Amino acid sequence: MSSKQQRTLNQSTQKMKERKTRKLVHRKRSGMKSGFLRSTNLIQTYHYNIRTIEQLTLP
Protein backbone atom coordinates (compact mmCIF):
# COMPACT_ATOMS: atom_id res chain seq x y z
CA MET A 1 0.00 0.00 0.00
CA SER A 2 1.40 3.37 -1.02
CA SER A 3 1.52 6.37 1.31
CA LYS A 4 -1.06 8.17 -0.84
CA GLN A 5 -3.54 5.32 -0.51
CA GLN A 6 -2.87 5.19 3.22
CA ARG A 7 -3.48 8.92 3.53
CA THR A 8 -6.81 8.81 1.66
CA LEU A 9 -7.86 5.81 3.76
CA ASN A 10 -6.98 7.67 6.94
CA GLN A 11 -8.89 10.74 5.79
CA SER A 12 -11.97 8.73 4.92
CA THR A 13 -11.89 6.88 8.25
CA GLN A 14 -11.40 10.20 10.04
CA LYS A 15 -14.41 11.66 8.20
CA MET A 16 -16.50 8.63 9.08
CA LYS A 17 -15.46 8.87 12.72
CA GLU A 18 -16.29 12.57 12.81
CA ARG A 19 -19.68 11.96 11.24
CA LYS A 20 -20.37 9.15 13.69
CA THR A 21 -19.38 11.20 16.72
CA ARG A 22 -21.33 14.21 15.48
CA LYS A 23 -24.43 12.02 15.08
CA LEU A 24 -23.88 10.51 18.52
CA VAL A 25 -23.32 13.89 20.14
CA HIS A 26 -26.40 15.30 18.46
CA ARG A 27 -28.51 12.33 19.50
CA LYS A 28 -27.14 12.51 23.03
CA ARG A 29 -27.71 16.24 23.20
CA SER A 30 -31.29 16.06 21.88
CA GLY A 31 -32.03 13.11 24.14
CA MET A 32 -30.62 14.93 27.12
CA LYS A 33 -32.58 18.02 26.19
CA SER A 34 -35.83 16.11 26.15
CA GLY A 35 -35.21 13.88 29.16
CA PHE A 36 -32.66 15.50 31.42
CA LEU A 37 -33.72 19.11 31.01
CA ARG A 38 -37.36 18.24 31.40
CA SER A 39 -36.64 16.53 34.72
CA THR A 40 -34.37 19.32 35.98
CA ASN A 41 -36.94 21.93 34.97
CA LEU A 42 -39.62 20.00 36.83
CA ILE A 43 -37.37 19.74 39.88
CA GLN A 44 -36.47 23.43 39.72
CA THR A 45 -40.08 24.55 39.34
CA TYR A 46 -41.07 22.15 42.11
CA HIS A 47 -38.46 23.60 44.47
CA TYR A 48 -39.37 27.12 43.42
CA ASN A 49 -43.06 26.43 44.08
CA ILE A 50 -42.27 24.99 47.51
CA ARG A 51 -40.13 28.02 48.33
CA THR A 52 -42.80 30.51 47.25
CA ILE A 53 -45.51 28.59 49.12
CA GLU A 54 -43.31 28.59 52.24
CA GLN A 55 -42.73 32.32 51.86
CA LEU A 56 -46.46 32.92 51.44
CA THR A 57 -47.47 30.73 54.38
CA LEU A 58 -44.75 32.01 56.74
CA PRO A 59 -45.82 35.33 58.23
One Martini backbone bead per residue (centre of mass of N, CA, C, O) as a GRO file, in nm:
protein
   59
    1MET     BB    1   0.094   0.038   0.024
    2SER     BB    2   0.065   0.352  -0.026
    3SER     BB    3   0.072   0.665   0.111
    4LYS     BB    4  -0.171   0.776  -0.040
    5GLN     BB    5  -0.371   0.558   0.032
    6GLN     BB    6  -0.342   0.588   0.335
    7ARG     BB    7  -0.436   0.879   0.353
    8THR     BB    8  -0.721   0.842   0.234
    9LEU     BB    9  -0.808   0.637   0.442
   10ASN     BB   10  -0.772   0.814   0.689
   11GLN     BB   11  -0.965   1.037   0.601
   12SER     BB   12  -1.219   0.863   0.577
   13THR     BB   13  -1.218   0.760   0.868
   14GLN     BB   14  -1.229   1.034   0.998
   15LYS     BB   15  -1.495   1.123   0.875
   16MET     BB   16  -1.662   0.894   0.990
   17LYS     BB   17  -1.605   0.952   1.284
   18GLU     BB   18  -1.715   1.237   1.289
   19ARG     BB   19  -1.999   1.167   1.203
   20LYS     BB   20  -2.059   0.974   1.431
   21THR     BB   21  -2.010   1.170   1.667
   22ARG     BB   22  -2.208   1.384   1.581
   23LYS     BB   23  -2.454   1.205   1.596
   24LEU     BB   24  -2.422   1.124   1.889
   25VAL     BB   25  -2.420   1.403   2.013
   26HIS     BB   26  -2.691   1.489   1.906
   27ARG     BB   27  -2.855   1.266   2.033
   28LYS     BB   28  -2.769   1.320   2.319
   29ARG     BB   29  -2.858   1.612   2.334
   30SER     BB   30  -3.159   1.569   2.261
   31GLY     BB   31  -3.213   1.364   2.483
   32MET     BB   32  -3.133   1.545   2.717
   33LYS     BB   33  -3.327   1.767   2.663
   34SER     BB   34  -3.583   1.599   2.702
   35GLY     BB   35  -3.510   1.454   2.973
   36PHE     BB   36  -3.319   1.616   3.165
   37LEU     BB   37  -3.445   1.902   3.145
   38ARG     BB   38  -3.724   1.828   3.229
   39SER     BB   39  -3.651   1.729   3.513
   40THR     BB   40  -3.505   1.985   3.613
   41ASN     BB   41  -3.740   2.175   3.569
   42LEU     BB   42  -3.931   2.034   3.758
   43ILE     BB   43  -3.756   2.058   4.008
   44GLN     BB   44  -3.724   2.364   4.007
   45THR     BB   45  -4.027   2.434   4.018
   46TYR     BB   46  -4.084   2.279   4.270
   47HIS     BB   47  -3.892   2.433   4.456
   48TYR     BB   48  -4.008   2.711   4.395
   49ASN     BB   49  -4.293   2.653   4.494
   50ILE     BB   50  -4.219   2.582   4.781
   51ARG     BB   51  -4.085   2.849   4.851
   52THR     BB   52  -4.330   3.034   4.795
   53ILE     BB   53  -4.522   2.896   4.988
   54GLU     BB   54  -4.356   2.943   5.239
   55GLN     BB   55  -4.352   3.252   5.214
   56LEU     BB   56  -4.663   3.280   5.230
   57THR     BB   57  -4.715   3.122   5.500
   58LEU     BB   58  -4.506   3.286   5.622
   59PRO     BB   59  -4.514   3.580   5.824
   0.00000   0.00000   0.00000
